[in-house]
Amino acid sequence: MQKAGLEIVHVQYYGLAAEVLGTRVFGVLSKRLIAPAWQAISRNGRERAVAAQQSLINFLRYKVGSLLPRVGPQTLLVVAKPGHV
């Protein structure tokens, strides 16, 4: 960052363990229960199941992941501003 002339303002860590486990469980449930149920009551049931899975991924990664300890794979959000030259 220093080479680029940037100063780090804040770093936020998001653990990925909850996302990995949650999406595996939800994938099985979605394939066997949720998608078929939505297809029975709606034309776009498969699309709704995919949208629900995307929402779950975001929730697990960013809401739950921000509370997890800094162990294992992570996503980092780095906020930087131009440094003093």
C-alpha atoms as one frame of an Amber mdcrd trajectory, in Angstrom:
protein
   0.000   0.000   0.000   2.857   2.316   0.788   4.332   1.809  -2.690   1.003
   2.852  -4.183   0.943   5.950  -2.007  -1.989   4.759   0.075  -2.540   4.846
   3.809  -4.634   2.091   5.406  -7.582   3.531   7.297  -9.380   0.321   8.331
  -9.187  -3.433   7.762 -12.219  -5.679   8.299 -11.859  -9.445   8.431 -14.630
 -11.868   7.416 -14.138 -15.554   8.222 -15.391 -17.982   5.580 -16.027 -21.094
   7.695 -19.705 -20.290   8.303 -20.278 -19.663   4.605 -18.642 -22.911   3.544
 -20.640 -25.023   5.999 -23.893 -23.113   5.545 -23.906 -23.234   1.765 -23.207
 -26.967   1.735 -26.137 -27.649   4.034 -28.398 -25.197   2.205 -27.382 -26.666
  -1.168 -28.623 -30.102  -0.165 -31.821 -28.701   1.354 -32.440 -26.488  -1.655
 -31.969 -29.265  -4.165 -34.202 -31.731  -2.316 -36.808 -29.566  -0.576 -36.805
 -25.836  -1.238 -36.516 -25.688  -5.040 -39.149 -28.413  -5.644 -41.547 -26.729
  -3.204 -41.129 -23.339  -4.876 -41.488 -24.912  -8.333 -44.797 -26.403  -7.236
 -46.203 -22.997  -6.297 -44.349 -20.691  -8.693 -43.054 -20.643 -12.259 -39.666
 -19.296 -11.193 -39.097 -21.596  -8.208 -35.567 -22.494  -9.263 -34.643 -18.807
  -9.615 -36.072 -18.063  -6.173 -34.037 -20.902  -4.658 -30.860 -19.518  -6.252
 -31.684 -15.996  -5.008 -32.246 -17.343  -1.487 -28.898 -19.124  -1.625 -27.131
 -15.914  -2.712 -28.722 -14.029   0.178 -27.627 -16.737   2.591 -24.070 -16.608
   1.246 -23.895 -12.849   1.789 -25.359 -13.130   5.290 -22.996 -15.910   6.348
 -19.917 -14.281   4.829 -20.382 -10.698   5.970 -22.651 -10.739   9.039 -21.644
 -14.021  10.668 -18.105 -13.955   9.252 -17.362 -10.599  10.866 -17.989 -12.183
  14.284 -15.755 -15.222  13.777 -12.153 -15.390  15.034  -9.359 -14.624  12.554
  -8.555 -18.259  11.796  -8.662 -20.050   8.462  -9.651 -18.609   5.089 -10.974
 -15.063   5.116 -12.184 -12.204   2.987 -10.602  -8.873   3.840 -12.023  -5.437
   3.198  -9.284  -2.800   3.225 -10.195   0.896   3.282  -7.343   3.160   2.207
  -6.884   6.809   1.367  -4.168   8.664  -0.496  -1.221   9.147   1.831   0.739
  12.315   2.419   3.319  12.764  -0.307
